[in-house]
Amino acid sequence: MNAVITVLGKDNVGILAKVSNECAAVDVNIIEVTQSVLQGMFAMIMFVDITKCTVPFAQLVDALESKGEEMGVKIHVMHEDIFNAMHKI
């Protein structure tokens, strides 16, 4: 099972490190990541494997959203099944 994590907000030092640390703490493996800084705004998309996640998905979502608030960015986590259903023609 996979999920998509997006991070948007004002660029700051350590955003990628803090998000990846949250993932590593619960055995979420980062498969792919892309990030950009556009005129001081940070944008990142992560594709992660949640198969071995040690907490329920809802708890992962809450933890990352809380981490985002703490860092002053918006973090959104979406299960791959929902993502695929939204983008299916």
A tleap script that builds the chain and sets N, CA, C and O, in Angstrom:
source leaprc.protein.ff14SB
mol = sequence {
  NMET ASN ALA VAL ILE THR VAL LEU GLY LYS
  ASP ASN VAL GLY ILE LEU ALA LYS VAL SER
  ASN GLU CYS ALA ALA VAL ASP VAL ASN ILE
  ILE GLU VAL THR GLN SER VAL LEU GLN GLY
  MET PHE ALA MET ILE MET PHE VAL ASP ILE
  THR LYS CYS THR VAL PRO PHE ALA GLN LEU
  VAL ASP ALA LEU GLU SER LYS GLY GLU GLU
  MET GLY VAL LYS ILE HIE VAL MET HIE GLU
  ASP ILE PHE ASN ALA MET HIE LYS CILE
}
set mol.1.N position { 0.845 -1.178 0.000 }
set mol.1.CA position { 0.000 0.000 0.000 }
set mol.1.C position { 0.887 1.237 0.000 }
set mol.1.O position { 1.934 1.276 0.647 }
set mol.2.N position { 0.445 2.238 -0.737 }
set mol.2.CA position { 1.209 3.459 -0.859 }
set mol.2.C position { 0.344 4.660 -0.516 }
set mol.2.O position { -0.878 4.562 -0.407 }
set mol.3.N position { 1.011 5.796 -0.351 }
set mol.3.CA position { 0.325 7.051 -0.084 }
set mol.3.C position { 1.095 8.179 -0.739 }
set mol.3.O position { 2.273 8.043 -1.069 }
set mol.4.N position { 0.411 9.293 -0.920 }
set mol.4.CA position { 1.011 10.505 -1.468 }
set mol.4.C position { 0.987 11.567 -0.362 }
set mol.4.O position { -0.054 11.838 0.235 }
set mol.5.N position { 2.154 12.157 -0.107 }
set mol.5.CA position { 2.274 13.224 0.891 }
set mol.5.C position { 2.662 14.494 0.157 }
set mol.5.O position { 3.640 14.504 -0.591 }
set mol.6.N position { 1.900 15.573 0.365 }
set mol.6.CA position { 2.264 16.854 -0.217 }
set mol.6.C position { 2.573 17.838 0.903 }
set mol.6.O position { 1.947 17.814 1.963 }
set mol.7.N position { 3.540 18.695 0.650 }
set mol.7.CA position { 3.937 19.715 1.619 }
set mol.7.C position { 4.025 21.038 0.876 }
set mol.7.O position { 4.722 21.141 -0.133 }
set mol.8.N position { 3.316 22.058 1.373 }
set mol.8.CA position { 3.324 23.384 0.771 }
set mol.8.C position { 3.472 24.439 1.853 }
set mol.8.O position { 2.856 24.340 2.914 }
set mol.9.N position { 4.287 25.445 1.584 }
set mol.9.CA position { 4.413 26.539 2.527 }
set mol.9.C position { 5.667 27.350 2.297 }
set mol.9.O position { 6.419 27.110 1.352 }
set mol.10.N position { 5.878 28.303 3.164 }
set mol.10.CA position { 7.061 29.157 3.089 }
set mol.10.C position { 8.303 28.304 3.320 }
set mol.10.O position { 8.334 27.479 4.233 }
set mol.11.N position { 9.327 28.506 2.491 }
set mol.11.CA position { 10.545 27.718 2.586 }
set mol.11.C position { 11.268 27.976 3.905 }
set mol.11.O position { 11.412 29.121 4.333 }
set mol.12.N position { 11.716 26.912 4.533 }
set mol.12.CA position { 12.498 26.957 5.770 }
set mol.12.C position { 13.516 25.836 5.733 }
set mol.12.O position { 13.354 24.865 4.992 }
set mol.13.N position { 14.548 25.966 6.518 }
set mol.13.CA position { 15.566 24.922 6.621 }
set mol.13.C position { 14.966 23.683 7.279 }
set mol.13.O position { 14.284 23.790 8.298 }
set mol.14.N position { 15.218 22.502 6.698 }
set mol.14.CA position { 14.879 21.241 7.344 }
set mol.14.C position { 13.510 20.675 7.100 }
set mol.14.O position { 13.129 19.707 7.757 }
set mol.15.N position { 12.748 21.238 6.179 }
set mol.15.CA position { 11.396 20.706 5.946 }
set mol.15.C position { 11.462 19.242 5.510 }
set mol.15.O position { 10.794 18.387 6.091 }
set mol.16.N position { 12.259 18.960 4.500 }
set mol.16.CA position { 12.389 17.585 4.011 }
set mol.16.C position { 12.870 16.653 5.116 }
set mol.16.O position { 12.358 15.543 5.261 }
set mol.17.N position { 13.846 17.097 5.891 }
set mol.17.CA position { 14.394 16.267 6.971 }
set mol.17.C position { 13.342 15.958 8.028 }
set mol.17.O position { 13.244 14.820 8.488 }
set mol.18.N position { 12.562 16.947 8.413 }
set mol.18.CA position { 11.562 16.737 9.460 }
set mol.18.C position { 10.438 15.813 9.007 }
set mol.18.O position { 9.977 14.967 9.773 }
set mol.19.N position { 9.996 15.978 7.758 }
set mol.19.CA position { 8.940 15.110 7.238 }
set mol.19.C position { 9.464 13.681 7.095 }
set mol.19.O position { 8.778 12.726 7.460 }
set mol.20.N position { 10.671 13.538 6.569 }
set mol.20.CA position { 11.223 12.187 6.401 }
set mol.20.C position { 11.497 11.523 7.746 }
set mol.20.O position { 11.362 10.305 7.860 }
set mol.21.N position { 11.877 12.286 8.763 }
set mol.21.CA position { 12.062 11.725 10.108 }
set mol.21.C position { 10.740 11.205 10.672 }
set mol.21.O position { 10.704 10.149 11.302 }
set mol.22.N position { 9.658 11.944 10.445 }
set mol.22.CA position { 8.335 11.484 10.901 }
set mol.22.C position { 7.977 10.169 10.220 }
set mol.22.O position { 7.438 9.261 10.853 }
set mol.23.N position { 8.278 10.073 8.937 }
set mol.23.CA position { 7.996 8.842 8.196 }
set mol.23.C position { 8.848 7.688 8.729 }
set mol.23.O position { 8.335 6.598 8.984 }
set mol.24.N position { 10.129 7.929 8.893 }
set mol.24.CA position { 11.039 6.872 9.350 }
set mol.24.C position { 10.662 6.371 10.739 }
set mol.24.O position { 10.827 5.188 11.035 }
set mol.25.N position { 10.164 7.249 11.584 }
set mol.25.CA position { 9.822 6.877 12.955 }
set mol.25.C position { 8.716 5.819 13.016 }
set mol.25.O position { 8.612 5.079 13.995 }
set mol.26.N position { 7.895 5.753 11.967 }
set mol.26.CA position { 6.791 4.777 11.948 }
set mol.26.C position { 6.935 3.790 10.789 }
set mol.26.O position { 5.950 3.205 10.340 }
set mol.27.N position { 8.161 3.608 10.310 }
set mol.27.CA position { 8.495 2.647 9.251 }
set mol.27.C position { 7.765 2.897 7.930 }
set mol.27.O position { 7.376 1.955 7.240 }
set mol.28.N position { 7.586 4.158 7.590 }
set mol.28.CA position { 7.059 4.535 6.281 }
set mol.28.C position { 8.264 4.777 5.370 }
set mol.28.O position { 9.116 5.615 5.665 }
set mol.29.N position { 8.327 4.035 4.261 }
set mol.29.CA position { 9.464 4.120 3.353 }
set mol.29.C position { 9.185 5.110 2.224 }
set mol.29.O position { 8.163 5.013 1.546 }
set mol.30.N position { 10.091 6.054 2.028 }
set mol.30.CA position { 9.956 7.029 0.947 }
set mol.30.C position { 10.445 6.374 -0.342 }
set mol.30.O position { 11.606 5.980 -0.453 }
set mol.31.N position { 9.547 6.267 -1.304 }
set mol.31.CA position { 9.869 5.650 -2.586 }
set mol.31.C position { 10.395 6.699 -3.565 }
set mol.31.O position { 11.395 6.484 -4.249 }
set mol.32.N position { 9.711 7.826 -3.617 }
set mol.32.CA position { 10.088 8.877 -4.555 }
set mol.32.C position { 9.729 10.226 -3.954 }
set mol.32.O position { 8.725 10.362 -3.255 }
set mol.33.N position { 10.562 11.220 -4.235 }
set mol.33.CA position { 10.292 12.566 -3.736 }
set mol.33.C position { 10.729 13.593 -4.773 }
set mol.33.O position { 11.756 13.439 -5.433 }
set mol.34.N position { 9.931 14.632 -4.899 }
set mol.34.CA position { 10.291 15.769 -5.741 }
set mol.34.C position { 9.973 17.027 -4.943 }
set mol.34.O position { 8.970 17.095 -4.233 }
set mol.35.N position { 10.847 18.018 -5.076 }
set mol.35.CA position { 10.608 19.262 -4.355 }
set mol.35.C position { 11.099 20.436 -5.185 }
set mol.35.O position { 12.005 20.307 -6.007 }
set mol.36.N position { 10.481 21.574 -4.951 }
set mol.36.CA position { 10.861 22.819 -5.620 }
set mol.36.C position { 10.685 23.964 -4.655 }
set mol.36.O position { 9.861 23.910 -3.741 }
set mol.37.N position { 11.468 24.998 -4.870 }
set mol.37.CA position { 11.274 26.256 -4.158 }
set mol.37.C position { 11.022 27.306 -5.224 }
set mol.37.O position { 11.887 27.577 -6.057 }
set mol.38.N position { 9.833 27.898 -5.197 }
set mol.38.CA position { 9.420 28.889 -6.179 }
set mol.38.C position { 9.157 30.205 -5.473 }
set mol.38.O position { 8.178 30.326 -4.736 }
set mol.39.N position { 10.010 31.184 -5.685 }
set mol.39.CA position { 9.864 32.506 -5.077 }
set mol.39.C position { 9.624 32.410 -3.576 }
set mol.39.O position { 8.741 33.073 -3.032 }
set mol.40.N position { 10.421 31.576 -2.915 }
set mol.40.CA position { 10.342 31.449 -1.463 }
set mol.40.C position { 9.285 30.488 -0.946 }
set mol.40.O position { 9.158 30.294 0.263 }
set mol.41.N position { 8.522 29.884 -1.856 }
set mol.41.CA position { 7.501 28.916 -1.452 }
set mol.41.C position { 8.024 27.506 -1.715 }
set mol.41.O position { 8.513 27.205 -2.804 }
set mol.42.N position { 7.913 26.654 -0.710 }
set mol.42.CA position { 8.380 25.274 -0.774 }
set mol.42.C position { 7.226 24.387 -1.222 }
set mol.42.O position { 6.114 24.512 -0.709 }
set mol.43.N position { 7.480 23.492 -2.177 }
set mol.43.CA position { 6.478 22.533 -2.635 }
set mol.43.C position { 7.152 21.173 -2.756 }
set mol.43.O position { 8.197 21.050 -3.394 }
set mol.44.N position { 6.554 20.147 -2.142 }
set mol.44.CA position { 7.131 18.809 -2.185 }
set mol.44.C position { 6.019 17.779 -2.345 }
set mol.44.O position { 4.938 17.910 -1.771 }
set mol.45.N position { 6.310 16.758 -3.135 }
set mol.45.CA position { 5.426 15.604 -3.273 }
set mol.45.C position { 6.255 14.368 -2.967 }
set mol.45.O position { 7.326 14.170 -3.539 }
set mol.46.N position { 5.754 13.543 -2.065 }
set mol.46.CA position { 6.423 12.292 -1.713 }
set mol.46.C position { 5.476 11.133 -2.018 }
set mol.46.O position { 4.281 11.197 -1.728 }
set mol.47.N position { 6.022 10.092 -2.600 }
set mol.47.CA position { 5.280 8.850 -2.796 }
set mol.47.C position { 5.893 7.859 -1.825 }
set mol.47.O position { 7.085 7.566 -1.912 }
set mol.48.N position { 5.097 7.340 -0.902 }
set mol.48.CA position { 5.631 6.520 0.183 }
set mol.48.C position { 4.942 5.166 0.259 }
set mol.48.O position { 3.789 5.012 -0.142 }
set mol.49.N position { 5.677 4.185 0.784 }
set mol.49.CA position { 5.154 2.838 1.014 }
set mol.49.C position { 4.733 2.754 2.476 }
set mol.49.O position { 5.559 2.908 3.375 }
set mol.50.N position { 3.448 2.512 2.711 }
set mol.50.CA position { 2.927 2.451 4.082 }
set mol.50.C position { 2.642 1.017 4.521 }
set mol.50.O position { 1.991 0.796 5.542 }
set mol.51.N position { 3.127 0.046 3.751 }
set mol.51.CA position { 2.866 -1.366 4.050 }
set mol.51.C position { 3.313 -1.757 5.453 }
set mol.51.O position { 2.602 -2.484 6.146 }
set mol.52.N position { 4.467 -1.290 5.874 }
set mol.52.CA position { 5.022 -1.663 7.175 }
set mol.52.C position { 4.809 -0.589 8.248 }
set mol.52.O position { 5.427 -0.645 9.312 }
set mol.53.N position { 3.949 0.374 7.976 }
set mol.53.CA position { 3.699 1.457 8.933 }
set mol.53.C position { 3.232 0.868 10.269 }
set mol.53.O position { 2.353 0.006 10.308 }
set mol.54.N position { 3.830 1.343 11.347 }
set mol.54.CA position { 3.562 0.788 12.680 }
set mol.54.C position { 2.389 1.447 13.400 }
set mol.54.O position { 2.069 1.087 14.533 }
set mol.55.N position { 1.745 2.416 12.738 }
set mol.55.CA position { 0.574 3.075 13.329 }
set mol.55.C position { -0.560 3.046 12.302 }
set mol.55.O position { -0.301 2.917 11.106 }
set mol.56.N position { -1.802 3.162 12.750 }
set mol.56.CA position { -2.924 3.231 11.802 }
set mol.56.C position { -2.766 4.440 10.873 }
set mol.56.O position { -2.179 5.453 11.251 }
set mol.57.N position { -3.298 4.317 9.653 }
set mol.57.CA position { -3.166 5.385 8.661 }
set mol.57.C position { -3.664 6.721 9.193 }
set mol.57.O position { -3.016 7.746 8.981 }
set mol.58.N position { -4.801 6.729 9.879 }
set mol.58.CA position { -5.359 7.976 10.423 }
set mol.58.C position { -4.383 8.641 11.399 }
set mol.58.O position { -4.285 9.868 11.441 }
set mol.59.N position { -3.675 7.845 12.169 }
set mol.59.CA position { -2.699 8.379 13.116 }
set mol.59.C position { -1.505 8.989 12.373 }
set mol.59.O position { -0.974 10.019 12.791 }
set mol.60.N position { -1.088 8.360 11.283 }
set mol.60.CA position { -0.016 8.907 10.445 }
set mol.60.C position { -0.436 10.261 9.886 }
set mol.60.O position { 0.333 11.222 9.926 }
set mol.61.N position { -1.648 10.333 9.370 }
set mol.61.CA position { -2.182 11.587 8.822 }
set mol.61.C position { -2.159 12.672 9.890 }
set mol.61.O position { -1.671 13.775 9.641 }
set mol.62.N position { -2.676 12.374 11.071 }
set mol.62.CA position { -2.723 13.352 12.157 }
set mol.62.C position { -1.322 13.809 12.559 }
set mol.62.O position { -1.097 14.998 12.783 }
set mol.63.N position { -0.379 12.867 12.653 }
set mol.63.CA position { 0.989 13.200 13.061 }
set mol.63.C position { 1.652 14.126 12.051 }
set mol.63.O position { 2.312 15.094 12.428 }
set mol.64.N position { 1.477 13.829 10.770 }
set mol.64.CA position { 2.094 14.675 9.751 }
set mol.64.C position { 1.421 16.040 9.657 }
set mol.64.O position { 2.098 17.047 9.453 }
set mol.65.N position { 0.103 16.086 9.803 }
set mol.65.CA position { -0.588 17.379 9.803 }
set mol.65.C position { -0.136 18.228 10.990 }
set mol.65.O position { 0.064 19.434 10.848 }
set mol.66.N position { 0.027 17.607 12.152 }
set mol.66.CA position { 0.511 18.322 13.335 }
set mol.66.C position { 1.936 18.817 13.137 }
set mol.66.O position { 2.261 19.941 13.521 }
set mol.67.N position { 2.786 17.989 12.543 }
set mol.67.CA position { 4.164 18.386 12.256 }
set mol.67.C position { 4.172 19.576 11.301 }
set mol.67.O position { 4.979 20.494 11.450 }
set mol.68.N position { 3.285 19.557 10.336 }
set mol.68.CA position { 3.179 20.672 9.398 }
set mol.68.C position { 2.806 21.969 10.095 }
set mol.68.O position { 3.398 23.015 9.831 }
set mol.69.N position { 1.823 21.900 10.984 }
set mol.69.CA position { 1.428 23.092 11.742 }
set mol.69.C position { 2.594 23.616 12.561 }
set mol.69.O position { 2.816 24.825 12.634 }
set mol.70.N position { 3.330 22.715 13.169 }
set mol.70.CA position { 4.498 23.070 13.975 }
set mol.70.C position { 5.560 23.777 13.121 }
set mol.70.O position { 6.233 24.691 13.597 }
set mol.71.N position { 5.707 23.351 11.862 }
set mol.71.CA position { 6.717 23.914 10.962 }
set mol.71.C position { 6.200 25.110 10.161 }
set mol.71.O position { 6.984 25.779 9.487 }
set mol.72.N position { 4.913 25.388 10.222 }
set mol.72.CA position { 4.340 26.498 9.467 }
set mol.72.C position { 4.093 26.171 8.001 }
set mol.72.O position { 4.092 27.064 7.154 }
set mol.73.N position { 3.881 24.880 7.696 }
set mol.73.CA position { 3.556 24.450 6.343 }
set mol.73.C position { 2.301 23.583 6.384 }
set mol.73.O position { 1.882 23.133 7.450 }
set mol.74.N position { 1.714 23.356 5.230 }
set mol.74.CA position { 0.531 22.495 5.132 }
set mol.74.C position { 0.960 21.142 4.595 }
set mol.74.O position { 1.510 21.052 3.498 }
set mol.75.N position { 0.711 20.083 5.366 }
set mol.75.CA position { 1.018 18.724 4.939 }
set mol.75.C position { -0.294 17.980 4.747 }
set mol.75.O position { -1.157 17.973 5.624 }
set mol.76.N position { -0.426 17.355 3.583 }
set mol.76.CA position { -1.621 16.582 3.270 }
set mol.76.C position { -1.194 15.161 2.903 }
set mol.76.O position { -0.257 14.972 2.128 }
set mol.77.N position { -1.875 14.176 3.456 }
set mol.77.CA position { -1.564 12.770 3.187 }
set mol.77.C position { -2.808 12.117 2.580 }
set mol.77.O position { -3.912 12.222 3.115 }
set mol.78.N position { -2.595 11.444 1.453 }
set mol.78.CA position { -3.712 10.795 0.784 }
set mol.78.C position { -3.323 9.357 0.431 }
set mol.78.O position { -2.269 9.117 -0.158 }
set mol.79.N position { -4.180 8.411 0.798 }
set mol.79.CA position { -3.946 7.009 0.450 }
set mol.79.C position { -3.962 6.879 -1.068 }
set mol.79.O position { -4.746 7.546 -1.743 }
set mol.80.N position { -3.108 6.033 -1.598 }
set mol.80.CA position { -2.988 5.850 -3.040 }
set mol.80.C position { -4.318 5.471 -3.686 }
set mol.80.O position { -4.607 5.916 -4.796 }
set mol.81.N position { -5.124 4.667 -3.020 }
set mol.81.CA position { -6.415 4.257 -3.584 }
set mol.81.C position { -7.325 5.465 -3.820 }
set mol.81.O position { -8.001 5.544 -4.845 }
set mol.82.N position { -7.341 6.388 -2.888 }
set mol.82.CA position { -8.152 7.605 -3.031 }
set mol.82.C position { -7.589 8.467 -4.154 }
set mol.82.O position { -8.332 8.977 -4.992 }
set mol.83.N position { -6.270 8.621 -4.160 }
set mol.83.CA position { -5.604 9.401 -5.199 }
set mol.83.C position { -5.944 8.845 -6.590 }
set mol.83.O position { -6.304 9.600 -7.493 }
set mol.84.N position { -5.828 7.536 -6.753 }
set mol.84.CA position { -6.121 6.906 -8.043 }
set mol.84.C position { -7.584 7.057 -8.421 }
set mol.84.O position { -7.893 7.299 -9.588 }
set mol.85.N position { -8.486 6.921 -7.468 }
set mol.85.CA position { -9.911 7.062 -7.746 }
set mol.85.C position { -10.251 8.481 -8.182 }
set mol.85.O position { -11.102 8.673 -9.051 }
set mol.86.N position { -9.608 9.458 -7.601 }
set mol.86.CA position { -9.853 10.856 -7.946 }
set mol.86.C position { -9.358 11.180 -9.359 }
set mol.86.O position { -9.909 12.058 -10.023 }
set mol.87.N position { -8.339 10.485 -9.809 }
set mol.87.CA position { -7.720 10.807 -11.086 }
set mol.87.C position { -8.018 9.787 -12.185 }
set mol.87.O position { -7.348 9.754 -13.217 }
set mol.88.N position { -9.021 8.967 -11.949 }
set mol.88.CA position { -9.409 7.958 -12.929 }
set mol.88.C position { -10.463 8.541 -13.858 }
set mol.88.O position { -11.408 9.195 -13.417 }
set mol.89.N position { -10.291 8.298 -15.125 }
set mol.89.CA position { -11.239 8.839 -16.106 }
set mol.89.C position { -12.360 7.840 -16.326 }
set mol.89.O position { -13.269 8.095 -17.115 }
savepdb mol mol.pdb
quit
